[in-house]
């Protein structure tokens, strides 16, 4: 099956923990999730431009690999984390929320929204003070894609 070009496949993703449990308040659990997304990122299953791990949900800004549908990317992330966590209870709510990013301005707005989430939730005064975000771990994300760099796109 032919996939849409990469420049049409960048998404804002949100996944919520089952029952909105504050699963990621535990440092080891939050770090395990970050390690999971980094494992798949380094295996080139997707590019990742920013992330934040909140107590009961996560936000990501990825582009799936050319041969990988968005659904498979989410399955790797949620399923991979659940498998590694080895939790007896449900870990995630069913499904996820996604929004396709169409231009550079939307990309920048989305990245800022994701990284500022801990500030809006009163978990930090500044985004770079929150431990579980790409705002404090720039080495764990990819640069803004070339297709969003154009002057006409923000």
Secondary structure, 3 states (H helix, E strand, C coil): CCCCCHHHCEEEEEEEEHHHCCHHHCHHHHHHHHHHHHHHHHCCCEEEEEEEECCCEEEEEEEECCCCCHHHHHHHHHHHHHHHHCCCCCCECCCCEEEECCCHHHHHHHHHHHHHHHHHCCCCCCHHHCCCECCCCHHHCCCCCHHHCCHHHC
